[in-house]
């Protein structure tokens, strides 16, 4: 009886120890926090991984978050040389009379494009948005048409704009997923323009106004982006921050109050930064494997990733990512530099995280006729032996 009891204890101890080892390898990530907003999305801005979402594709009035797209269009028009930040804009009566939040520009005056951008981004000026639209496209209607070209180019599936400033109109909508993607592309393509979103104050016409995104005062890692509010849209916010070389974007739509939208966004960002990191796993044009080339003037060639690969994971999981190289076939000359020859797949616990093309690092010329013939004979023999072994 004592022997049986002792043996049972040993077995139980081994089982418990095995379970501890198993669980120690796994990364525990809790469910996202409870959010008041009806629709929300949290994503990494580099890898694009979605960390939390609810109703992210629902079409919702975006209010002044619309100005992120207005700013994106303006930044791209400047980048392409169609307009300049140093140009002066003649302010029309139409823009001067625009209601809602204001930069307080005056009819008949001339204002720099760069000042209007700050007035739109920092002060959320509807008048500034109007002036930029008229200057860029000749009219607000023309600028809306331009916005929709960008909507299609960016692949925003649930977005349609009717105006440039976010006023409540039938058919004016976007979604949390689209707004996150738009924000991601703006941060990537126009870092100088994005830097304006973290400025806390802007003074124009002797009127100093503060940035409406109060998160800028709560956390130094948060450096954008844009608030929005109308009766139909509720309280909305797109925010972004950078911690530990990880940039996240949070979108909350239809929160119940101004204070609640800040709480909602902050909860999402804190959750993401606490449990996830983004790291570069593969670098473009960095050798992953050296592979034999049959019938070539060179016997081997380096195989490289066709692109940079970033993953967003629990910090403990990066060491457990398994790369697997799969070639389309045995490599035979001639090879072109940059030729796709296979894929490298990154997996975690059997789940595929990412798969990217493998390319040849350089070109490899073929041997002469007799050299190729002899190489083909050797390859046939190698295939036969390999097949026999398998």
Protein Blocks (a to p, Z undefined) as FASTA:
>chain_A
ZZmmmmmmmmmmmmmmmmmmmmmmpccdddddddfbfbdcdddfklopafbdehklbccd
ekjmlmmmmmmmmmmmmmnopacfkbccdddfklmmpgcjdehiaehiacdfklmmmmmm
mnopaklmmmmmmmmnopaklmmmmmmmmmmmnopabbccfbfnopacehiacdfklmmm
mmmmmmmmmmmlmmmmmpmbdceehiacddfblklmmomkbgcfbdcddfklopaddddd
deehiacddddehiabfklmmmmmmmmmmmmmmmpccddfbdghiafbdcddehiabfbd
cdddfbdcdddddfklmmmpccddddfbdcdddddehiafbdcdddeehiafbdcddddf
bdcddddfklmmmmmmmmmmmmmmmmmmZZ
